[in-house]
Amino acid sequence: KTSEESQINETQINIDQLLIEKEEIEITNLTPLNKIALMLPVTGKYSKIGKAINTGIELELKNYPEEYRPKLIIYDTGDQTNIKKIYKEMLSEDFDFVIGPLQKEFINKIINYGSESLPILTLNYSNNLKKYSNFVYQFGLLPEDEAICIAEKVIIDGNNNAAVLYPDNSWGIRIAESFILRFEELGGNIINKISYQEGDKKVNNIIRNLLKIEDSIKRKKRIESLLKAKLQYKPYIVNDLNTIFSVGTSSDMRSIKPQFNFNFAEDIPFYSTSHIYNGVNNKELNDDLNEIKFCDIPWLYNTRNKDEKITFMENIEKKYLLRFIALGMDSIKILSNIDNLSLNKNKYLPGDTGYLKIDEFNRIRRDPIIVQFKNGKAKKIPF
């Protein structure tokens, strides 16, 4: 076999593995929980997010018979918090588990304090992969999970040549790098990658550069010069480009996607992340996002908690924090199934934020669902 044939076979194996149906954990015995400490920011910069997570926790516990609902005690982890002092205080109580903290700076500290007598489920991830504890489980809405998910979808769709556009900040770079790494692992090629400044009014120039439109126009002019005639001509997008992956907010993308369409790339499959959609239906605003595929949490697209979701959508504070409500719901699911997850590391727990499984670093990984904008509305589509 040539090395090229081996690479093709290996890529095919990878793709076949992506299409295997996920094996779900058989839920038999739930981990008993009597008392949970919640380390949430209820004051300060992240207070709205903290309150949304707490709403999700309380909503999920309504599914439990009253006698099995654990008692919840909230410890405020606002802007100025002594994590070591709070954890020491909690050790003197009879808590079964801690949910939180949310802020990375506190997670980096609390990993040092986790103990067998009081395990912790954080609501974000430490920056240091090597730094982990057997008694600290890390969970959150990691953007990298979505980048990996959408890279896999691109390959499954049969597209292997991508251009990547991303904001020039740490968040944009992280997502772009995660997409590129997974895409190339699966045999994809990155044709071009370019960053942009958020809110840049000259993004059209960047997009034309990404698509190499000017090269095509120069070719046209050379041919016209040779023929001494004007040609009816649509610029040709070179390099067999068949995928655009663009990172940004909903505001960014409502400007970026129409610019790609204007620059003759309307037929090239377009992919992004859930950051382009706040979960609120607004056909007029979202029409500019038509045809974009992205990964998202299943809870926004199913009928679970339908009445509560309608109420949240009408709440000015909560309607933009629906994913954090789902994060709170899944934190309870994870604690109730922590033993099952630990014993079945190749199986998935169906959650509201995605299919959940635990890795060798005690990190909960999410497999989201695929969504596409059609006629201004985001709808779940098959993987």
C-alpha positions as CSV (number, residue, x, y, z in Angstrom):
1,K,0.0,0.0,0.0
2,T,1.2,3.5,-0.7
3,S,1.2,6.1,2.1
4,E,-1.6,7.9,0.3
5,E,-3.8,4.8,0.2
6,S,-3.1,4.2,3.9
7,Q,-4.1,7.8,4.7
8,I,-7.3,7.4,2.7
9,N,-8.2,4.1,4.5
10,E,-7.4,5.7,7.9
11,T,-9.6,8.7,7.1
12,Q,-12.4,6.4,6.0
13,I,-12.1,4.5,9.3
14,N,-12.4,7.8,11.2
15,I,-15.5,8.8,9.2
16,D,-17.1,5.4,9.8
17,Q,-16.5,5.8,13.5
18,L,-18.2,9.2,13.5
19,L,-21.3,7.6,12.0
20,I,-21.6,4.8,14.6
21,E,-24.7,5.4,16.8
22,K,-23.8,6.5,20.3
23,E,-24.3,3.8,23.0
24,E,-26.2,5.3,25.9
25,I,-25.6,4.5,29.5
26,E,-28.1,2.1,31.0
27,I,-29.3,4.1,34.0
28,T,-29.9,1.6,36.8
29,N,-28.9,3.1,40.2
30,L,-28.6,6.8,40.6
31,T,-25.9,8.1,42.9
32,P,-27.7,9.2,46.2
33,L,-27.5,12.9,47.0
34,N,-28.8,14.4,50.2
35,K,-27.1,17.8,50.3
36,I,-25.3,19.8,47.6
37,A,-23.2,23.0,47.9
38,L,-23.6,25.4,45.0
39,M,-20.6,27.7,44.4
40,L,-22.3,30.2,42.1
41,P,-21.7,34.0,41.5
42,V,-25.0,35.6,42.7
43,T,-23.3,39.0,43.0
44,G,-20.8,40.7,40.7
45,K,-19.9,40.4,37.0
46,Y,-21.2,36.9,36.4
47,S,-24.3,37.0,38.7
48,K,-26.9,36.7,35.9
49,I,-25.2,33.6,34.6
50,G,-25.0,32.2,38.2
51,K,-28.7,32.7,38.7
52,A,-29.5,31.1,35.3
53,I,-27.5,28.0,36.3
54,N,-29.3,27.9,39.6
55,T,-32.7,28.1,37.7
56,G,-31.6,25.0,35.7
57,I,-30.6,23.1,38.8
58,E,-33.9,23.8,40.5
59,L,-35.8,22.9,37.3
60,E,-34.1,19.6,36.9
61,L,-34.7,18.6,40.6
62,K,-38.5,19.0,40.0
63,N,-38.2,15.7,38.1
64,Y,-37.2,14.0,41.3
65,P,-39.7,12.7,43.9
66,E,-39.7,15.1,46.8
67,E,-38.1,12.7,49.2
68,Y,-35.1,12.3,46.8
69,R,-34.4,15.9,46.2
70,P,-31.2,17.0,47.8
71,K,-31.0,20.1,50.0
72,L,-29.2,23.0,48.2
73,I,-27.0,25.6,49.9
74,I,-25.6,28.5,47.8
75,Y,-22.2,30.0,48.5
76,D,-21.7,33.2,46.6
77,T,-18.5,33.2,44.4
78,G,-18.8,36.8,43.2
79,D,-15.9,38.9,42.1
80,Q,-14.0,38.9,45.4
81,T,-14.0,35.4,46.8
82,N,-11.6,33.4,49.0
83,I,-12.2,29.9,47.5
84,K,-9.9,28.1,50.0
85,K,-11.9,29.6,52.9
86,I,-15.3,28.6,51.4
87,Y,-14.1,25.1,50.6
88,K,-12.8,24.6,54.1
89,E,-16.1,25.8,55.5
90,M,-18.0,23.4,53.3
91,L,-15.8,20.5,54.5
92,S,-17.2,21.0,58.0
93,E,-20.7,20.4,56.7
94,D,-22.1,17.1,55.5
95,F,-22.3,17.8,51.8
96,D,-22.3,15.0,49.2
97,F,-21.0,17.1,46.4
98,V,-20.1,20.7,45.3
99,I,-21.4,22.2,42.0
100,G,-19.2,25.0,40.9
101,P,-17.3,27.3,40.7
102,L,-17.9,28.9,37.3
103,Q,-14.9,31.3,37.0
104,K,-11.7,29.7,35.6
105,E,-9.5,31.5,38.1
106,F,-11.3,29.8,41.0
107,I,-11.3,26.4,39.2
108,N,-7.5,26.6,38.8
109,K,-7.3,27.0,42.6
110,I,-10.0,24.6,43.7
111,I,-8.4,21.6,41.8
112,N,-5.8,21.7,44.6
113,Y,-8.4,21.3,47.3
114,G,-10.7,18.6,46.0
115,S,-10.9,15.7,48.4
116,E,-12.5,12.2,48.6
117,S,-14.8,13.4,51.4
118,L,-16.2,16.3,49.2
119,P,-15.9,15.9,45.4
120,I,-16.5,18.8,43.1
121,L,-18.2,19.3,39.7
122,T,-16.9,22.6,38.3
123,L,-18.9,24.6,35.7
124,N,-16.0,25.5,33.5
125,Y,-12.6,24.0,32.7
126,S,-9.1,24.6,34.0
127,N,-6.6,26.0,31.5
128,N,-4.1,23.3,32.5
129,L,-5.0,19.9,31.1
130,K,-2.3,18.2,33.1
131,K,-3.6,19.6,36.4
132,Y,-6.5,17.4,37.5
133,S,-7.8,15.6,40.6
134,N,-9.6,12.3,41.0
135,F,-12.2,14.2,43.1
136,V,-12.7,17.2,40.7
137,Y,-14.9,16.7,37.7
138,Q,-14.9,19.5,35.1
139,F,-18.0,20.4,33.0
140,G,-19.0,23.4,31.0
141,L,-20.1,24.8,27.7
142,L,-16.7,24.4,26.0
143,P,-16.6,26.2,22.6
144,E,-13.9,23.6,21.5
145,D,-16.6,20.8,21.7
146,E,-18.6,22.7,19.1
147,A,-15.6,23.3,16.9
148,I,-14.8,19.6,16.9
149,C,-18.4,18.6,16.3
150,I,-18.8,20.9,13.3
151,A,-15.4,19.8,11.8
152,E,-16.8,16.2,11.9
153,K,-20.0,17.3,10.3
154,V,-18.1,19.0,7.4
155,I,-16.2,15.7,6.7
156,I,-19.4,13.7,7.0
157,D,-21.0,16.1,4.4
158,G,-18.2,15.1,2.0
159,N,-16.4,18.4,2.1
160,N,-12.6,18.4,2.5
161,N,-11.2,21.8,1.5
162,A,-12.0,24.6,4.0
163,A,-11.3,28.3,4.4
164,V,-11.4,29.6,8.0
165,L,-12.4,33.1,9.1
166,Y,-12.2,34.0,12.8
167,P,-12.1,37.1,15.1
168,D,-8.6,38.1,16.1
169,N,-9.0,37.4,19.8
170,S,-8.2,34.5,22.2
171,W,-11.7,33.1,21.9
172,G,-11.8,33.2,18.1
173,I,-8.3,31.7,17.9
174,R,-9.2,28.9,20.3
175,I,-12.2,27.9,18.2
176,A,-10.4,28.1,14.9
177,E,-7.5,26.1,16.1
178,S,-9.8,23.3,17.5
179,F,-11.7,23.2,14.2
180,I,-8.5,23.0,12.1
181,L,-6.9,20.3,14.3
182,R,-9.9,18.0,14.1
183,F,-10.6,18.8,10.4
184,E,-7.0,17.9,9.5
185,E,-7.1,14.8,11.7
186,L,-10.0,13.6,9.6
187,G,-8.2,14.2,6.3
188,G,-9.4,17.7,5.6
189,N,-7.3,20.5,4.0
190,I,-7.2,24.1,5.1
191,I,-7.0,26.2,1.9
192,N,-6.8,29.6,3.7
193,K,-7.3,31.1,7.1
194,I,-7.7,34.8,7.9
195,S,-8.6,36.7,11.1
196,Y,-10.7,39.9,11.3
197,Q,-11.3,42.6,13.9
198,E,-14.8,42.4,15.5
199,G,-17.0,45.2,14.1
200,D,-14.6,45.8,11.2
201,K,-16.4,47.6,8.5
202,K,-13.9,46.4,5.9
203,V,-14.7,42.7,6.4
204,N,-15.7,42.6,2.7
205,N,-12.0,43.1,1.7
206,I,-10.9,40.3,4.0
207,I,-13.6,38.0,2.6
208,R,-12.5,38.8,-1.0
209,N,-8.9,38.1,0.0
210,L,-10.0,34.8,1.6
211,L,-11.8,33.7,-1.6
212,K,-9.0,35.1,-3.8
213,I,-11.6,37.1,-5.8
214,E,-9.0,39.6,-7.0
215,D,-6.9,36.8,-8.6
216,S,-9.9,35.7,-10.6
217,I,-10.7,39.3,-11.7
218,K,-7.1,39.7,-12.9
219,R,-7.4,36.6,-14.9
220,K,-10.6,37.9,-16.5
221,K,-8.9,41.2,-17.4
222,R,-6.0,39.3,-19.0
223,I,-8.3,37.2,-21.1
224,E,-10.4,40.3,-22.1
225,S,-7.1,42.0,-23.1
226,L,-6.1,39.1,-25.3
227,L,-9.5,38.8,-26.9
228,K,-10.1,42.5,-27.1
229,A,-13.7,41.9,-25.9
230,K,-15.8,42.3,-22.8
231,L,-16.8,39.0,-21.2
232,Q,-19.9,38.0,-19.2
233,Y,-18.1,36.5,-16.3
234,K,-18.7,35.2,-12.7
235,P,-15.4,35.2,-10.7
236,Y,-14.2,31.6,-10.2
237,I,-13.3,30.7,-6.6
238,V,-10.1,28.7,-6.9
239,N,-8.5,25.8,-5.1
240,D,-11.6,23.6,-5.0
241,L,-12.9,25.4,-1.9
242,N,-16.0,23.5,-0.7
243,T,-16.3,24.7,2.9
244,I,-16.3,28.0,4.8
245,F,-16.0,27.8,8.6
246,S,-16.5,31.2,10.2
247,V,-16.4,32.1,13.9
248,G,-18.3,35.1,15.3
249,T,-21.3,36.4,17.2
250,S,-24.8,36.7,15.7
251,S,-24.1,40.4,15.0
252,D,-20.8,39.5,13.2
253,M,-22.3,36.7,11.2
254,R,-25.3,38.8,10.0
255,S,-22.7,41.0,8.3
256,I,-20.3,38.2,7.3
257,K,-22.6,35.7,5.6
258,P,-24.3,38.2,3.2
259,Q,-20.8,39.4,2.2
260,F,-19.8,35.8,1.2
261,N,-23.1,35.5,-0.8
262,F,-22.3,38.9,-2.5
263,N,-18.8,37.6,-3.4
264,F,-20.1,34.6,-5.3
265,A,-19.7,32.1,-2.5
266,E,-23.5,31.6,-1.8
267,D,-23.3,27.9,-3.0
268,I,-20.3,27.0,-0.8
269,P,-21.4,25.1,2.4
270,F,-21.1,27.4,5.4
271,Y,-20.5,26.3,9.0
272,S,-20.2,28.1,12.3
273,T,-20.8,27.7,16.1
274,S,-23.8,28.3,18.3
275,H,-22.5,31.8,19.1
276,I,-24.3,33.0,16.0
277,Y,-27.7,32.2,17.7
278,N,-29.0,33.4,21.0
279,G,-31.8,30.8,21.1
280,V,-34.6,33.4,20.4
281,N,-36.6,33.1,17.2
282,N,-36.4,36.3,15.2
283,K,-37.0,35.5,11.5
284,E,-36.3,39.1,10.3
285,L,-32.9,39.2,12.0
286,N,-31.9,35.6,11.3
287,D,-32.7,35.6,7.5
288,D,-29.1,36.7,6.9
289,L,-28.0,33.5,8.6
290,N,-29.8,31.1,6.2
291,E,-28.0,27.9,5.2
292,I,-25.4,28.1,8.0
293,K,-24.9,24.8,9.9
294,F,-23.7,24.8,13.5
295,C,-23.6,22.7,16.6
296,D,-25.8,23.5,19.6
297,I,-27.4,22.1,22.8
298,P,-30.4,19.8,22.1
299,W,-32.6,21.4,24.8
300,L,-33.3,24.5,22.6
301,Y,-34.8,22.3,19.9
302,N,-36.8,19.7,21.7
303,T,-40.1,19.7,23.5
304,R,-38.7,19.1,27.0
305,N,-39.7,21.8,29.5
306,K,-41.7,23.4,26.8
307,D,-43.8,25.7,29.1
308,E,-40.8,26.7,31.1
309,K,-38.8,27.6,27.9
310,I,-41.7,29.8,26.7
311,T,-41.6,31.6,30.1
312,F,-37.8,32.0,29.9
313,M,-38.1,33.4,26.4
314,E,-40.4,36.1,27.7
315,N,-38.0,37.0,30.5
316,I,-35.6,39.8,29.4
317,E,-32.7,38.5,31.5
318,K,-33.2,34.7,31.0
319,K,-33.9,34.6,27.3
320,Y,-30.3,35.1,26.4
321,L,-29.0,32.7,29.0
322,L,-30.9,29.5,28.0
323,R,-27.8,27.5,27.5
324,F,-26.7,28.2,31.1
325,I,-30.0,27.0,32.3
326,A,-29.4,23.8,30.5
327,L,-25.9,23.7,32.0
328,G,-27.5,23.8,35.5
329,M,-29.9,21.0,34.5
330,D,-27.1,18.7,33.3
331,S,-25.0,19.4,36.3
332,I,-27.7,17.5,38.4
333,K,-27.9,14.7,35.8
334,I,-24.2,14.3,35.9
335,L,-24.1,14.1,39.8
336,S,-26.9,11.6,39.8
337,N,-25.1,9.4,37.2
338,I,-21.4,10.1,38.2
339,D,-20.8,6.5,39.1
340,N,-22.4,5.2,35.9
341,L,-20.3,7.7,33.8
342,S,-17.1,6.7,35.6
343,L,-17.7,3.0,35.0
344,N,-18.8,3.4,31.4
345,K,-16.3,5.8,29.8
346,N,-17.2,4.8,26.3
347,K,-20.9,5.3,26.7
348,Y,-23.0,8.5,26.7
349,L,-25.5,10.1,29.0
350,P,-28.2,11.9,27.0
351,G,-28.2,15.5,28.4
352,D,-29.8,18.8,27.7
353,T,-26.4,20.3,26.6
354,G,-25.5,17.3,24.4
355,Y,-24.4,13.6,24.7
356,L,-22.2,13.5,27.8
357,K,-19.2,11.3,28.6
358,I,-16.3,11.4,31.0
359,D,-12.6,11.3,29.8
360,E,-9.4,10.2,31.5
361,F,-8.9,13.7,33.0
362,N,-12.3,13.6,34.7
363,R,-13.6,16.2,32.2
364,I,-17.2,15.8,31.0
365,R,-17.1,16.1,27.2
366,R,-20.2,17.1,25.2
367,D,-21.3,15.9,21.8
368,P,-23.9,18.6,20.6
369,I,-26.5,18.3,17.8
370,I,-26.4,19.8,14.3
371,V,-28.7,22.7,13.5
372,Q,-29.2,24.7,10.3
373,F,-30.9,28.0,9.6
374,K,-33.7,27.8,7.0
375,N,-36.1,30.6,6.3
376,G,-34.7,32.5,9.3
377,K,-35.4,29.7,11.7
378,A,-32.8,27.4,13.3
379,K,-33.8,23.7,13.1
380,K,-32.2,20.4,14.1
381,I,-30.9,18.3,11.2
382,P,-29.4,14.8,11.0
383,F,-25.7,14.5,11.8
